[in-house]
Amino acid sequence: MRGFRLVLCGGLLSGCLSAAPPGGVAALLAGHTLRYEATEGTEPDLQSWKADGSTIFHTYGLGRSPRSGVWRVEGRRYCSDFGDPGRPRTWNCYRVKVLENGALVEFDEIGDPFALIQFTRDWRGRFVE
C-alpha cells in the first residue's frame, strides 16, 4: 500500500531506525520486480531494479506511462531519482524492511532526522520475480 503517515521522532531515536535486510539492500532489489499494494480503486504499480543502477516504475491508469530512473544504496538505505537526465540528481531515500519472511518489503521515506514532526510516505509490496 502506498500511503502517508505522520511520524513523531526526535533526533536519532532508536524507534525510528530499522535493521538492514539479510544480504543487503542491493542484493534484495537487483534483478527483481515488486508489485506494490494498491490503494482502493487503483491498479497496483510495479517497479523493477537492474544491477546496473537503472529502475523502471510502471504506473497504471489513464494517461500514465512507465518512468525510468536510477537507484543506489547508501548504507542501509535505498535511494532513487526519477528526474530528467542531464540535471542534478534529487535522491529520495527510504529505509527498507523485509517482513513476512521476505514475502513483503516496505520502504519508509527518510525525512530530516532532526525534525520533531515529519510527514512521510511508505510503500509496501511483494516480489513477482
N, C-alpha and C positions, 0 to 999 in steps of 0.2 A: 504494500500500500504506500502510495506517496502521500505524505501528509506534512503538516506543520505542527510544531508544538512549542510551548513556552518552556524554557529550561532555566531553572534557578541554580546558578553555580557562582562561586566566587573564587577567583584566582585559580589555583590548581588543585581543587578538591578531588579526592580520590573517587568520589561518586560520579564524577564526570569523565573518568578515564576508562578505557577498555583494553582488554588483552588482545594481542595480535592473533590472527587465525593461525592454526597449525600450518607450517610450511611457508608462511609469509603471505602477504597480500598479493604480490606479483604472481606467485605460483597458483594462488586461488583463482585469479581472474584470467590470466593469459591463456588464449585458446578456447575460451568458454563464452557461452551466451546465457544471459539471465533474463527471465520473464518477470517483470515487476508486478506486484499485486495491483490490480486495477481498482480505481475508486468506482463507486456505484454509477452505472450507466455509461462506463467507458470501456474501451478495449485495453488490454494490458500492453504496456510498452516493452520492447526488447532492447537489450544492449549487448553488444559483442566486443570483446577485447582481443587484440593481437599482441604477440610478444614484441613486435617492432614499435609499440607505443601508440598505435592507432586504435581508435574505437569508433563504433557506429551506434547511434541511438535511434531506434526505429519507433517513431510515434505514430499513432493511428488516429484517424478522424478526418473530417472534411478539411482539405487544403493543407494537410500535414505531410511532411516527407522526411526521410531519414536525414540525420545530421551527422556529419563526420567531425571527429575531434581527435585530440591526443590525450594520453594519460601517462601518469608516472606514479611512483610510490616514494613517499618521503617518510622514512622510518616505518611506522605502523599506520600511516595514513595513505589513502587513495586520493589522488588529485586528478582533475580533468579540466580541459578547456575546449569549448566548442565554438570559439570565436573565429573570425575571418583570418586566414593565413596572411602573413606579412605584417601583422600588427603585434604589438607586445602581448604576451600571454596574460590572461587573467585566470589564475588557477583557483578552482573551488575544491576544497579538501574535505574529506569525510573520514570519520572513524569507521572501521569495518568490524562487524561482529558476525560470527558464524553461530547459528542456532540450529536446534533440532538435528544434532549430529551431522552437520554440514548440509542439510537439505534446504535451509533457509539462510539467506545472507541479508544483513541490514547495514545500511550506510547512514550514519548520523553526521549531518553537516557540522563542521567546526567553525565556530564564530570567534569573536575576540575572547581569549582566555581570561581576560581581566575584567570583562563586563559582568555586572551583577545580574542583569536580566538579558537573556538572548532569545530571539525568535529564530528557531532553526527548522530545517527541513530534514525529514528522514525518508528513506527509500527502502523497501523490503521486496525481495524476490527469490525465485527458485531457479536453479540451473536447468536448462533444457538440453544442453550438450556439454 
